[in-house]
Amino acid sequence: MKEKFNIFLYKISAIVILVSTLAYLFERKISPYFFAVAAAGMAISKLNQQYNGNNLRIKRLFRMQKMSGFLYVAASYFMFKPHNQWVPLLLCAAALELYTTMVIGRELNK
C-alpha cells in the first residue's frame, strides 16, 4: 500500500511540476505555489524510496535521486524570487532524475 501511494505521489507531483513550469510563462503569481507543493511531494516520494540490496552502484543512484528531490525544492524556493535562478536548478534536477531513472532500471534488470 505504501509503495502504491509513493508511486502515485511521484506521478502526480511530476505532472504538476511540468504543468506549473509551463504555467509560469503566463501566470507568475500562482504557479510557484503549485510548483512548491509538487516539489515537496516529489521530495517526499524520493525520500520514501529505499533499496535494500548490496549493489553499491544502485545505492549511489538512489542517493542521487534523493538529491534531485532536494533540487526541486530549492528550485521552488528560487521561483518566488524576482530573478530566474530556479531554471538551472530545475534543469539539473530533471537531468539527474532522467539519468538515475534510466540507469537504475538497467541495473535492476541485470
ABEGO torsion letter per residue (X at the ends): XAAAAAAAAAAAAAAAAAAAAAAAAABAAAAAAAAAAAAAAAAAAAAABBBABABAAAAAAAAAAAAAAAAAAAAAAAAABABAAAAAAAAAAAAAAAAAAAAAAAAAAX
